[in-house]
Amino acid sequence: MPTEPPPVSPGSHPRRRRRCALERPGAALLGAALLAGCYSSHVDEAASRWIDDGLSDADRVSFPGHDRAAGRVIPFLRGFSQDHPSGHWNAGRTTSALGDVYVACVWGDPACPLDSFGRIAWEGLLGEPVLAHLPMDDDFSHWLRLWVLRAPPDRRGHLPRDAEGVLRVAEGAATRLEAAWVEEGQAVVHLLPVLRGTRVEHEGEAMPDGLDVIAAVPRRTGWHDGRRVELLDFTFLEGAFAGAMPTNAIHVLARLCTSDDAPAFCRSPGAPATWLVSESSLGQDLTGDGDTEDTNNVIDALPCAPGARRTYSPLAVLYEVTVRPGARVALVDTYRDDRRSDVASTLALERAVADGLLAEPAPAGIILDCPTPVPRGFTPGACAR
């Protein structure tokens, strides 16, 4: 086991510039800058507001989720993994770069900021997390290095609510800023800022395999530049990652536009060479079950699932896998059933490639935040013990 990391010098910690609306093309008015949230971090408690209240329409779009008639939602897509129905949420495009989040704990508290399963121990925090960046910022990331400010217990409720303030307080004699440590490296957590009221689709409903109920993702609140922000705490489902984010793989099955069952747009001028076996991409209900959530996506690794080629991670690299000309491969669009496919696992996919039925997986150049659901009562990391 590694020893406790040395204290971090606030002067050595990266401080990145926030991009204001006034600096973007087409934003010519001071009012646009104010609406985009370019405000002072020195906000009195009585005057503090939610981050949503100061966002332009363009900045709202940058937050994870989609607006629907019933409100904003993190959408869910059904697919397969290890020969069973599975699925994943799509929280939007991302990269493997890391951002920063700050929490405060009492000096000497070993159970703060993470519990023994790598989940954020909210009850032990002296205040709420402070995020360095938000989705409309140049340096925003879905994956956050966890920094802990060690402070006396009497600081509860009196800690800064902006990243610069945390770094200033860390220079005091009674406090110290250090990296939260897990296994071989600094803890990296999946703590996602969203607009207030954003729903995670299908939580509390049946798991894709029908054997249990999808665990709800806890809602928390944090701070950014003196404004409140709603957070989805995926550490409750995933725990913390060590040092960097591993990558998962999602294989997106596709058919040629020259196939007999190709959709109508394949006959349009300039049509792509392939079409994805995905109801949401086509805007069609391929399986006739009344929704557009079904795909033949094959997810490599699930939390705690044995036999995966990779370690589970919500950081998903997309690969397109095309059915070869003339090959007879029955997928969900063939069976008209979201629970049946000849390609329902990474192993089955590899066999179909070896047999000449599918083309080699081709990187799509897209990285997404795709957490997968877990059943109620799931404990991250417990399967490895």
C-alpha positions, 0 to 999 in steps of 0.5 A: 500500500502507498504511503500518504501523499505529501501536502500539495502546494497551492501554488503548484496546483493548476488554475485554469481560466474560465471562458466567458460568453463575451470571449466567444464569437458572436457575444458582443454585449456585456449582458451576454457575459453576465447571463453566461455566468461570468460573475464574481466568486465573492457572493454573500450567503444570503445572495447566493443562487443556483448556477442555473439562474445565470446561464445563457441558453447556449451554456445550458445546452452544454450540461449533460442531458436532453430536454424532453416534454417531461423535463431534462433527462440523462437518456438510457439506451438498451443493449447487451453485455456478456450474452444478457440484455444490458444498457447504459446511460449517455451523459454526453461526449467527454475526453480522458482529461481530468478536472478537479473537485475540492472537499473538506474533512476534519484533521485525522478523520480516516473515513473522510472523504471516501468510505472503504468502498471508494464512495464519497462519505458525505456525512463526514464532509465539513461542507459541500464540494467545490468544483473548479469548472462547469460544462461550458468551461474549456477545461471541464471534465466528467472525471474529477481528481479529488482534493481534500482540505484538512481543517479543524472541526469548527470550520464546518459551514465557514469554508470557501465556495469557490476553487480560488478561495479553497487554495487561499485557505489552504495556505493557512497554518491550520489547514492543509490541501492534499490529494485524496488517495485510493489504491495506487493513485489519487482518487478520481471521482465521477461527480457530474454537475447537472441542471436542477431537476435532471432525471436519470432515465429509468432509475427505480425501474426494472434492470434490462435483464428484468432480474432486479430494480435499477439503483437510483443515482443520489442527488447532491449539491456543491458549489462553483464560484459561490453558486449552488450546483446540483450533482449526480453522485456516481461514486455511489455506483462506481466507487473511486478510480485510482490515478486516471480513468480506465477505458471501456469499449462499446461496440455499435453494430451497423449495417450497410446502406446497400442492404435490403432492409436499409432505411429510406434515408440510405437512398438519399443523395449523400447518404452514409455508407452504413446505418446504425442498429439503434432506434434513437439514431434512426428515430424508429421503433425497430422492435415494436415495443413502443420506445426508441431506446433499443440498440445492438450496442455491445458493452465490454465491461460491467461493474463486477461482471466476470470475463470482461476484456477490460476493467469497468469504466463509464468512460466509453470508447465507441467502435463501429462494427459493420455486418459484411455484405451478404452475411446473415447476422440476426440482430435486434432489428431482425428478431424485433426483440430487444432481448435477442441478438446473435451478437450479445457479447464481446466474445460473440462479436470476436467470433463473428469477426473471425468467421467473416460475418462482421468487419473489424471494429473501427474506432468512431473517434467518439468518447462518451460518459456512459455509466451502466445501471446496477441493481439496488443494494449494489456495493462498488468494489465488494465483488473484488474482496 
